[in-house]
């Protein structure tokens, strides 16, 4: 695990098209994903960025904190090492 990232309300975690090198697990707060098909909200325990990171494509959505949020960061390499 790389550690944690704390976001303020309205702060962007990642943007659509950025390199998907990290997976995030929400420890506290909520994060909204803005996609071409709609907006979706995620909360404690939800995982963000895993699909894009694992298949090696850029993030397919923009993730923005709905309120203050704390997220655990996991690198792609950490996931590969577990396999």
N, C-alpha and C positions, 0 to 999 in steps of 0.2 A: 504494500500500500504506500502511495506517495504522500499521504497526509490528507488534510482537509482544506476546503475552500469555503469561505463565508462570503455570501453575497448580500448586499443591501437591496431593499425593494427597488425593482426596476433595473437592476444591474444584469447585464448579459453574461451568461455562462459560456455559451458558444453561439456562433452564427452559422446559418446554412452556407455550405460551401467550404468551411474551414476544414483543415485536416483533422480527422477523427482519431486522435491518438490516446484519448482517455475515456474511461467509463466512470460515471458518477452515480453514487448511491445517496439518496436524500436521507440525511440524518435528522433534520428538523426543518420546518417551513414547507413552502410549496413553490413549485416551479412550473411555469407555463411553457408549452412547446407551440410555436407558431409554424404551421406547415401550409403548403399550398392547398390542402383539403380542409383546413380548419385549425382551431386552437384547442389544445388539450391541457388539462391540469394534472400534475403529479404531486404526490405527498410522501411523507416519511415512509421509507422502505422501498420506494420505487427506484428503478434503475433507468438512467438516461444514457444514451449514446452507445449502448452495447452492440446493437445490430450493425450500425455503421462502422464502428471500430473493428468488430470481428471480421467483417467482410472486406475491410480495407478501402472503403470509399469515404468521401467527405461527409460531414454531418448533413443530413437531409432536412434539418429543421433548425430554427433558432430557439434557444432556451433562455428564458428571462425569469428572474425571481419575482414571484407575486408578492412576497413579503421577505423579511430577512430569512435566509436559508443557509443551512450548513450541509455541505456535501462531502462525502468521502471520495477521494480520487484513486482510481486504479488504472495502471498503465496496460496497454495492449500486451506488452512483453510479460507482465505478471500473469495475465490470463493464459498466454501461450505456455509458459513454464508450468502451469498447473495441469495442462493436458499431458 
